[in-house]
Amino acid sequence: MNGGATLNFDILSNSSFDKINTGGVLTLGAGTETINIAGTGFTAGNSFTLVSGYSSVSSGSFTLGTTPGGFIYSLSTGATSTV
């Protein structure tokens, strides 16, 4: 992924949302990759796995960009997924 890339995800419901499945090492470019969230399918207390399937993350990081109002958002990047 190019450094400074922007990923846009739409969340329509708890079972209908954009997701990236990848394999192997997820190589991020230099800098921070931004994740923007859009949609109307939010309910309190839910989490959505946006990127999964990687065995590890190589360099770089994710940050949260734009989000719909009314909720508190956070990103959690683990060993094999970003929620």
C-alpha positions in Angstrom: 0.0 0.0 0.0 1.4 3.4 -0.8 2.4 5.6 2.1 -0.4 8.1 3.0 -3.1 6.0 1.2 -6.8 6.5 2.1 -9.2 3.6 2.4 -12.9 4.3 2.3 -15.3 1.9 4.0 -19.1 1.9 3.8 -21.1 0.3 6.6 -24.7 -0.4 5.7 -25.7 -2.8 8.5 -24.1 -5.2 11.0 -23.8 -7.8 8.2 -23.3 -5.6 5.1 -20.1 -3.6 5.2 -16.9 -3.1 3.2 -14.0 -5.4 4.2 -10.5 -6.1 2.8 -9.3 -9.7 3.0 -5.6 -10.1 2.4 -2.9 -12.8 2.9 0.7 -12.8 4.1 2.4 -9.7 5.4 0.4 -6.5 5.1 3.0 -4.0 3.9 2.1 -0.4 4.6 4.0 2.5 3.0 6.0 5.0 4.9 3.7 7.2 7.0 0.1 6.7 8.0 -2.8 5.1 6.1 -6.1 6.8 6.7 -9.4 4.8 7.1 -12.6 6.8 6.4 -16.0 5.4 7.5 -19.3 6.2 5.9 -22.8 4.7 6.1 -26.0 4.5 8.2 -25.8 0.9 9.6 -24.4 1.8 13.0 -25.8 0.6 16.3 -24.1 1.2 19.7 -21.6 -1.4 20.8 -20.8 -3.1 17.5 -17.4 -3.6 16.0 -16.6 -4.2 12.3 -13.5 -6.0 11.0 -12.3 -3.9 8.1 -9.0 -5.5 7.2 -8.2 -9.2 7.9 -6.2 -12.2 6.8 -2.7 -10.8 7.2 -0.1 -12.6 9.2 1.6 -9.4 10.3 1.9 -5.7 9.5 5.1 -4.4 8.1 5.9 -0.8 8.9 3.4 2.1 8.7 0.2 2.4 10.7 -3.5 3.2 10.3 -5.4 6.3 11.6 -9.1 7.0 11.6 -10.2 9.8 9.2 -13.8 10.9 8.7 -16.7 9.1 10.4 -20.5 9.6 10.7 -21.5 11.7 13.7 -23.2 10.5 16.8 -20.8 7.7 17.8 -17.3 7.2 19.3 -14.9 5.4 17.0 -11.6 3.7 17.5 -9.2 1.4 15.5 -7.6 -1.6 16.9 -4.8 -3.2 14.8 -4.0 -6.7 16.0 -1.7 -9.4 14.7 -4.1 -10.5 12.0 -6.9 -7.9 11.7 -7.9 -4.2 12.0 -11.2 -3.6 13.7 
